[in-house]
Amino acid sequence: MMTASIQGNRSSHPDEKARLPWMQYVEAQARKKTKREETEKALFDAMQMGRSQDWEGLLEIGLTHPALMDRLCQSFYHQLPDEYKYFLPVRWFLAGGKCVDSVVDAVKVANQYKPDGWIGAELFQTKKGIDVFIGTRCHAGEVSRILEWTRNYNSAYIQAERIQGKVFRGYLDLSDVIAVDADSVNGVIQYCSVIGISQVFPKIPLHTTFS
């Protein structure tokens, strides 16, 4: 009888291993709730900033809450002064908004609002234009519409090898550079502005130096 009682007591108290998945689930749900509440507060704050034309505050909220980029861009882009029609979408794009359609669309026309102190301008003070490269599976007639290029042939070559694609080379006037991506390897942002496009890989090997 004593043995049966002990076994009964054991069966009524799940051990820690059995409880662990449930505890993890509860903790995960709590984190989701907290994040949702933070996002809702950030959205409320951002809408207030937009209505009061606090464009710098709106820009910063998009940087810290990428999930809000699309809604905020659609809500306030057309009210932005020209300077922020450049800086807001470009900084959001570089900070994780590369798959946000409204941000991408705004980046495509950002060059017409580009100020003298555009992002990366200090890197090209003595140049009029640059050679750029891209590793892609697209055709030559399509590649100028791709926003992200690189100044480094080897980076484009490695990308092309990884996706079994090609490397194209072109020339980009500095007036057509939208921005430089400091977090990418010599990344350059442009749209439909690369000229003299030609395929250089698989014809030209890795570690080739272009003058």
Sequence and secondary structure as in RCSB ss.txt:
>XXXX:A:sequence
MMTASIQGNRSSHPDEKARLPWMQYVEAQARKKTKREETEKALFDAMQMGRSQDWEGLLEIGLTHPALMDRLCQS
FYHQLPDEYKYFLPVRWFLAGGKCVDSVVDAVKVANQYKPDGWIGAELFQTKKGIDVFIGTRCHAGEVSRILEWT
RNYNSAYIQAERIQGKVFRGYLDLSDVIAVDADSVNGVIQYCSVIGISQVFPKIPLHTTFS
>XXXX:A:secstr
 HHHHHHHHHHTS  HHHHHHHHHHHHHHHHHHHHHHHHHHHHHHHHHHHHTT HHHHHHHHHH GGGHHHHHHH
HGGGS HHHHHHHHHHHHHTT TT HHHHHHHHTGGGG  TT TTGGGGTT SEEEEEEEESS TTTGGG SEEE
S HHHHHHHHHHHT EEEEEEEEGGG  EEETTSSSEEE SS  EEEEEEETTS TT    
